[in-house]
């Protein structure tokens, strides 16, 4: 028990020392798309994996992945899904189909990376998890950083992606419980934003002081030009007491994040 408490405290302290994430720097090669395409990527295998191993009933309100319950058939299911997506050329997809393709792929790759190194206390126990090649698409090796910061963020410039891209941590927004698609993306993105902003790990007040997830610090440029823009973004999704306290807030903002693994 003491070891667990110390681990959580360390992850919280490290989070406060991290001041920025990689910049969004476009990799032009991945801008190509087919505006006339009617191809719909099949995410059925990912749906099956999530249905089997994602725990959505935890009393904390934070969904967990039952990594220790993933058996060989489950691993095969995940590997097959990633291989199927790797066999799709994103260039042949409509832009609206590309975004869920990349986010679902990112999340599946993250889960697989954890499984390949499990058991562990945090994804940060893995050596440089975001900068190692994890998949090959159209002959090009990609890292998780490539997918998030060189493809998703600079092409779509949608702050809601931060509520959908999952980093296998307690402090992260929930892993989407079903695959994203072109048809459900907007609804799911708004829902994910509301769920995170109205949960204490996203936004909370302690003795009238605003505590935000470090995500809002690391990716500050994605949430507006300044503090006022950030607060406006939060108020667009907050409700109840959280919304009332955010309105007109002038105090100091502190940032926290828990890197503990998102397992039951």
VOMAR-804985 format. One record per residue (C-alpha): residue number from 0; residue in three letters; x, y, z. Coordinates in steps of 0.001 Angstrom, whole numbers. Layout:
N
R   pos   code        xx        yy        zz
R   NUM    ALA         X         Y         Z
...
//
This chain:
264
R   pos   code        xx        yy        zz
R     0    UNK         0         0         0
R     1    UNK      2805      2394       933
R     2    UNK      4614      1640     -2330
R     3    UNK      1462      2429     -4314
R     4    UNK       977      5746     -2527
R     5    UNK      4604      6722     -3137
R     6    UNK      4287      5771     -6822
R     7    UNK      1211      7957     -7251
R     8    UNK      2891     10888     -5495
R     9    UNK      5942     10574     -7716
R    10    UNK      3827     10562    -10861
R    11    UNK      1973     13644     -9672
R    12    UNK      5228     15470     -8921
R    13    UNK      6736     14541    -12268
R    14    UNK      3622     15797    -14010
R    15    UNK      4013     19231    -12446
R    16    UNK      7619     19357    -13669
R    17    UNK      6620     18705    -17286
R    18    UNK      5990     22022    -18988
R    19    UNK      5263     21096    -22585
R    20    UNK      4496     18300    -25004
R    21    UNK      5983     18051    -28504
R    22    UNK      4895     20837    -30815
R    23    UNK      2362     20116    -33545
R    24    UNK      4590     20034    -36625
R    25    UNK      2930     18863    -39818
R    26    UNK      4380     15934    -41746
R    27    UNK      3143     16989    -45215
R    28    UNK      3236     13461    -46612
R    29    UNK       129     12580    -44554
R    30    UNK     -1999     15455    -45811
R    31    UNK     -3013     13506    -48891
R    32    UNK     -6602     12245    -48961
R    33    UNK     -9346     11337    -51427
R    34    UNK    -12315     13728    -51177
R    35    UNK    -14398     11409    -53395
R    36    UNK    -13705      8258    -51378
R    37    UNK    -16618      6300    -49918
R    38    UNK    -14395      3727    -48178
R    39    UNK    -15382      2953    -44595
R    40    UNK    -12636      1406    -42474
R    41    UNK    -13775     -1673    -40543
R    42    UNK    -13154     -1201    -36810
R    43    UNK    -15120     -4277    -35753
R    44    UNK    -12119     -6061    -34249
R    45    UNK    -11347     -3058    -32067
R    46    UNK    -14985     -2975    -30964
R    47    UNK    -14725     -6639    -29937
R    48    UNK    -11523     -6028    -28004
R    49    UNK    -12997     -3059    -26130
R    50    UNK    -16158     -4970    -25312
R    51    UNK    -14109     -7776    -23756
R    52    UNK    -11425     -5882    -21879
R    53    UNK    -12479     -2279    -21217
R    54    UNK    -13988     -1842    -17739
R    55    UNK    -16491      1025    -17898
R    56    UNK    -18155       527    -14513
R    57    UNK    -15375      1556    -12142
R    58    UNK    -16779      3678     -9271
R    59    UNK    -14115      6333     -9847
R    60    UNK    -15644      7201    -13205
R    61    UNK    -12305      6392    -14821
R    62    UNK    -12502      3538    -17315
R    63    UNK     -9832       862    -16999
R    64    UNK     -8285     -1717    -19322
R    65    UNK     -8106     -5216    -17843
R    66    UNK     -4594     -5837    -19174
R    67    UNK     -4064     -8848    -16933
R    68    UNK     -7175    -10490    -18380
R    69    UNK     -6078    -10214    -22018
R    70    UNK     -5461    -13808    -23077
R    71    UNK     -3750    -15085    -26265
R    72    UNK     -6994    -14884    -28298
R    73    UNK     -7373    -11287    -27115
R    74    UNK     -3830    -10448    -28138
R    75    UNK     -4417    -12069    -31511
R    76    UNK     -7562     -9975    -31948
R    77    UNK     -5656     -6770    -31204
R    78    UNK     -2730     -7708    -33434
R    79    UNK     -5083     -8567    -36292
R    80    UNK     -6868     -5236    -35955
R    81    UNK     -3614     -3276    -36055
R    82    UNK     -2407     -5325    -39026
R    83    UNK     -5685     -4622    -40848
R    84    UNK     -5322      -872    -40295
R    85    UNK     -1678     -1009    -41338
R    86    UNK     -2881     -2519    -44607
R    87    UNK     -5085       496    -45330
R    88    UNK     -3554      3392    -47236
R    89    UNK     -4778      6586    -45543
R    90    UNK     -4318      8420    -48847
R    91    UNK     -7329      6543    -50221
R    92    UNK     -9662      7729    -47460
R    93    UNK    -11911     10763    -47181
R    94    UNK    -10625     13288    -44645
R    95    UNK    -13522     12534    -42267
R    96    UNK    -12629      8827    -42373
R    97    UNK     -8947      9481    -41768
R    98    UNK     -9344     11088    -38346
R    99    UNK    -11048      8131    -36607
R   100    UNK     -8638      5827    -38429
R   101    UNK     -5632      7555    -36853
R   102    UNK     -7116      7926    -33360
R   103    UNK     -8322      4314    -33167
R   104    UNK     -4937      3149    -34436
R   105    UNK     -3103      5273    -31861
R   106    UNK     -5194      3897    -29010
R   107    UNK     -4837       296    -30153
R   108    UNK     -1065       698    -30488
R   109    UNK      -865      2159    -26989
R   110    UNK     -2774      -775    -25514
R   111    UNK      -531     -3209    -27360
R   112    UNK      2604     -1462    -26107
R   113    UNK      1400     -1786    -22522
R   114    UNK       590     -5471    -23041
R   115    UNK      4030     -6086    -24518
R   116    UNK      5634     -4691    -21362
R   117    UNK      3068     -5762    -18765
R   118    UNK      3114     -5849    -15772
R   119    UNK      4123     -2260    -15071
R   120    UNK      2973       625    -12896
R   121    UNK      2987      3309    -15580
R   122    UNK      3466      3591    -19316
R   123    UNK      6438      5777    -18458
R   124    UNK      8182      2683    -17111
R   125    UNK      8662      1767    -20769
R   126    UNK     11781      3215    -22345
R   127    UNK     10740      6186    -24513
R   128    UNK      7283      4778    -25372
R   129    UNK      6189      7627    -27635
R   130    UNK      9334      7881    -29761
R   131    UNK      9887      4261    -30771
R   132    UNK      8542      2954    -34109
R   133    UNK      5331      1003    -33470
R   134    UNK      3717       535    -36884
R   135    UNK      4492       778    -40582
R   136    UNK      1947      2532    -42815
R   137    UNK      2496      2761    -46564
R   138    UNK      6113      1707    -46062
R   139    UNK      6776      4411    -43458
R   140    UNK      7639      3595    -39856
R   141    UNK      5649      5690    -37385
R   142    UNK      5898      6414    -33672
R   143    UNK      3055      7427    -31391
R   144    UNK      4484     10947    -31390
R   145    UNK      4375     10968    -35188
R   146    UNK       711      9998    -35210
R   147    UNK      -383     12473    -32552
R   148    UNK      1858     15484    -33102
R   149    UNK      2765     15292    -36800
R   150    UNK      -510     13972    -38212
R   151    UNK     -3601     14302    -35996
R   152    UNK     -2997     17630    -34271
R   153    UNK     -1626     19705    -37161
R   154    UNK     -4032     18399    -39818
R   155    UNK     -7314     18589    -37887
R   156    UNK     -6568     21287    -35293
R   157    UNK     -9435     20100    -33111
R   158    UNK     -8838     20494    -29375
R   159    UNK    -11310     17658    -28719
R   160    UNK     -8786     15076    -29925
R   161    UNK     -7118     15395    -26511
R   162    UNK    -10208     13834    -24951
R   163    UNK    -10014     10851    -27319
R   164    UNK     -6308     10002    -27645
R   165    UNK     -5515      7755    -24699
R   166    UNK     -2113      7372    -23010
R   167    UNK     -2964      4425    -20730
R   168    UNK     -2961      6554    -17583
R   169    UNK     -5392      7333    -14760
R   170    UNK     -4967     11044    -15463
R   171    UNK     -5890     10656    -19112
R   172    UNK     -9402     11020    -20546
R   173    UNK    -11139      7665    -20875
R   174    UNK    -10333      5334    -23722
R   175    UNK    -13392      5635    -26009
R   176    UNK    -15621      2634    -25200
R   177    UNK    -16377      1981    -28845
R   178    UNK    -14469      2732    -32046
R   179    UNK    -14629      6221    -33463
R   180    UNK    -16093      6540    -36941
R   181    UNK    -16772      9363    -39360
R   182    UNK    -20443      9136    -38375
R   183    UNK    -20005      9284    -34588
R   184    UNK    -16868     11411    -34230
R   185    UNK    -18447     14771    -33359
R   186    UNK    -20901     13276    -30884
R   187    UNK    -18206     11164    -29223
R   188    UNK    -15734     14056    -29114
R   189    UNK    -18225     16367    -27404
R   190    UNK    -19241     13623    -24978
R   191    UNK    -15612     12877    -24108
R   192    UNK    -14929     16573    -23514
R   193    UNK    -17918     16853    -21172
R   194    UNK    -16988     13703    -19261
R   195    UNK    -13402     14781    -18681
R   196    UNK    -14033     18422    -17850
R   197    UNK    -16754     17461    -15364
R   198    UNK    -14560     14855    -13667
R   199    UNK    -12135     15886    -10876
R   200    UNK     -9072     14682    -12774
R   201    UNK     -9924     17156    -15536
R   202    UNK    -11219     20179    -13628
R   203    UNK    -11730     20676     -9916
R   204    UNK    -11570     23346     -7256
R   205    UNK     -9708     22937     -3971
R   206    UNK    -10314     25712     -1434
R   207    UNK    -11514     27907     -4310
R   208    UNK     -8312     27320     -6277
R   209    UNK     -8609     25897     -9790
R   210    UNK     -6798     22601    -10411
R   211    UNK     -6642     21458    -14015
R   212    UNK     -5296     18397    -15751
R   213    UNK     -1772     19048    -17011
R   214    UNK     -3140     18283    -20484
R   215    UNK     -4410     21871    -20544
R   216    UNK      -886     23079    -19842
R   217    UNK      1049     20737    -22123
R   218    UNK     -1234     21501    -25076
R   219    UNK     -2100     25085    -24182
R   220    UNK     -1760     26210    -27805
R   221    UNK     -4576     23832    -28806
R   222    UNK     -7035     25323    -26330
R   223    UNK     -6780     28942    -27394
R   224    UNK     -4437     31886    -27418
R   225    UNK     -4520     32652    -23718
R   226    UNK     -5973     31882    -20316
R   227    UNK     -9325     33477    -21178
R   228    UNK     -9686     31237    -24229
R   229    UNK     -8906     28181    -22116
R   230    UNK    -11550     29104    -19547
R   231    UNK    -14076     29695    -22320
R   232    UNK    -13302     26248    -23695
R   233    UNK    -13826     24665    -20291
R   234    UNK    -17082     26530    -19697
R   235    UNK    -18416     25329    -23047
R   236    UNK    -18494     21779    -21642
R   237    UNK    -18729     22284    -17868
R   238    UNK    -22005     22139    -16002
R   239    UNK    -23346     22617    -12490
R   240    UNK    -21020     23898     -9776
R   241    UNK    -17967     23490    -12005
R   242    UNK    -19407     25859    -14581
R   243    UNK    -20432     28363    -11902
R   244    UNK    -16977     28404    -10343
R   245    UNK    -15211     28728    -13680
R   246    UNK    -17279     31717    -14667
R   247    UNK    -15255     34819    -13934
R   248    UNK    -12422     32928    -12225
R   249    UNK     -9391     35193    -11708
R   250    UNK     -7199     33130     -9382
R   251    UNK     -4135     31036     -9958
R   252    UNK     -4333     27800    -11951
R   253    UNK     -2437     24706    -10904
R   254    UNK     -1921     21591    -13002
R   255    UNK     -1845     17929    -11972
R   256    UNK     -1607     14577    -13701
R   257    UNK     -1543     10951    -12548
R   258    UNK       597      8664    -14723
R   259    UNK      -501      5476    -12935
R   260    UNK     -1568      2733    -15315
R   261    UNK     -5282      2714    -16155
R   262    UNK     -5975      -805    -14931
R   263    UNK     -8665     -2005    -12475
//
